[in-house]
Amino acid sequence: MAYDEGHAELLREDLADEPGISEKKMFGGLCFLKFGHMVCGVHKGGGMARVGKTAEAQALEIDGVTPLSFTGRKMGGMVDVAEELFADDARRTQIVGLALEYARSLPPKP
């Protein structure tokens, strides 16, 4: 398995009451989408969240969150989530909240 299933389960619980959530294997891990737009996910060694460029600086202030760069090039609006952040309910909820806020601002995909 390329990602920690326990981390995926924590995100499932965090997103359980949110309408329009689905799961899709992507980036060698598992992503959670809201009406087709990526919210967050898990990968080997941690996770990621799509917070949008406007909230990126706010997300980077959270301990354990860094810019996402799978290919060595920073992906704007996306952040990497350290593995140890998953165990901290407050920080995990904060980053998932920012990602949901961004996803809610987007129109559903057909």
C-alpha positions in Angstrom: 0.0 0.0 0.0 1.4 3.4 -1.0 -0.3 5.3 1.8 -1.3 4.8 5.4 -4.9 3.5 5.5 -5.3 4.8 9.1 -4.7 8.4 7.7 -7.2 7.8 5.0 -9.7 6.6 7.6 -9.2 9.8 9.6 -9.9 11.9 6.5 -13.0 9.8 5.8 -14.3 10.5 9.3 -13.5 14.3 8.9 -15.4 14.4 5.6 -18.3 12.0 6.5 -20.9 14.7 6.9 -19.9 16.7 3.8 -22.1 16.3 0.8 -20.6 15.4 -2.6 -17.5 13.6 -1.3 -15.9 10.8 -3.3 -12.6 8.9 -3.3 -10.2 8.4 -6.2 -6.8 6.9 -6.4 -4.4 9.6 -7.6 -0.7 10.6 -7.3 0.2 7.1 -5.9 -2.2 7.7 -3.1 -5.9 8.3 -2.4 -7.7 11.6 -2.9 -11.0 12.9 -1.6 -13.0 15.0 -4.0 -16.0 17.2 -3.5 -18.3 17.2 -6.5 -15.2 16.2 -8.6 -12.8 18.8 -7.1 -9.8 17.6 -5.1 -10.0 18.5 -1.4 -7.3 16.5 0.2 -5.6 13.1 0.2 -3.0 10.7 1.5 0.3 9.5 0.0 3.3 7.6 1.3 4.7 9.6 4.2 1.8 12.0 4.7 -0.9 13.8 2.7 -1.8 16.8 0.8 -4.6 19.4 0.6 -5.8 21.8 -2.1 -6.4 25.0 -0.2 -6.3 27.4 -3.2 -3.7 30.2 -3.7 -5.6 32.7 -1.5 -5.4 30.4 1.6 -2.0 28.9 0.9 -0.1 31.3 3.2 -2.6 30.7 6.0 -2.2 26.9 5.5 1.6 27.2 5.6 1.4 28.7 9.0 0.1 25.4 10.4 2.9 23.3 11.9 3.6 20.3 9.6 2.3 22.0 6.4 4.8 22.8 3.6 4.5 23.7 -0.1 3.6 20.7 -2.3 6.1 19.8 -5.0 5.9 16.2 -6.2 8.1 16.9 -9.2 10.4 19.4 -7.5 8.3 22.3 -8.7 5.9 24.0 -6.3 2.2 23.4 -7.1 0.4 26.7 -6.3 -2.6 26.3 -4.0 -1.6 22.8 -2.9 0.2 22.0 0.3 1.9 18.9 1.7 0.8 17.6 5.1 3.4 15.9 7.3 2.6 12.4 8.6 2.6 13.5 12.2 -0.1 16.1 11.6 -2.7 13.4 11.1 -2.5 12.5 14.8 -3.3 16.1 15.8 -7.1 16.5 15.5 -6.9 20.3 15.7 -4.3 20.8 13.0 -5.8 18.2 10.7 -9.3 19.7 11.1 -7.8 23.1 10.4 -6.2 22.1 7.1 -9.2 20.0 6.0 -11.4 23.0 6.7 -9.3 25.3 4.5 -9.4 22.7 1.7 -13.2 22.3 2.0 -13.7 26.0 2.0 -11.8 26.2 -1.3 -13.7 23.2 -2.8 -17.0 24.7 -1.8 -16.2 27.8 -3.8 -15.9 25.9 -7.0 -18.9 24.8 -9.2 -19.7 21.1 -9.3 -18.1 19.3 -12.2 -20.5 17.7 -14.6 
